[in-house]
Amino acid sequence: MREPAAASWSPKRRRILSSRGWLPPLLNMRRTPRPEKRDENAQRSVTARRSGRPKKWRDALAGVTDADLREVQTRVANGRWRVNSRAKRWVGYAVASALKLDALDKTERLRISAMLEKWIKIGALVVVKTRDASRQKRSFVEVGTLMDVLHHSAD
């Protein structure tokens, strides 16, 4: 019968086995944490690189005009688009084609998601729960208030 892995042993058992010389020397060593860099900028960049996620867009709608939003609303109205970014018919693909963006690029995908959040928040797009072809309840995106109405109500 084999002994369990050393990582699963209790501290008491480890102490007994190490006092008898039964543990290899590497398991007797205490691990010390690596010293961290104290430079704030270096720490932020290391954290951003470790996470593997691009930064959040501060202003996702920068450079997006009213005509662009109207084009997005037209494309959303002409299809049945899902909210979930993992879906084959994700609404972000409609946004990407309307704005000539690459929906497969991580940073642009994050920007598209931020745009969608803002447009849903202001009511230009609306999330509706309905049943899909397999009769499962899913969240779909539909056109909310048209861009022309939003623009006039903001004045």
C-alpha positions, 0 to 999 in steps of 0.5 A: 500500500502506497503512502498518501502524497506529502501535501495531504499529511497533517502537520503532526504526522509530518513532524513525526516522519521528519524527526525519524528522517523519513521525509526527503529534505525538500519536504522539510524545507519551509517555503518563504514567500517571494518579496514583492516589488513595491513600485506601484506602477510595476505592481499594476502592470504585473497584476494586469499581465497576470490576470490575462484580461484586457483593461476595462474601457473607460469610455467605450462610446468614444468615436461612436456617432448617432448614425453608428447607433442607428446602424446597430439598432437596424442590425439588431432589429433584423435578427435575433441576437443573444445577450450571452457573449458565448452564444453563436448569435451574440449581439456583439457580432451585430455591433462589430459588423455595424462598426467594422470592429473585430469581435474575435479580438479580446480588447475589442470584444471587451469594448463591444461589451461595454458599449452594449452595457451603456446602450442597454442602460440608456434604453437604446437596446432592451434585454427580453427573456423569451424562449428559443428554438429549443423552448429554453428561456434565454435573454435576447436583445431587441431595439428599445427606444429609437436613437432619434427619440433618445436624442430629442428627449435628452435636449 
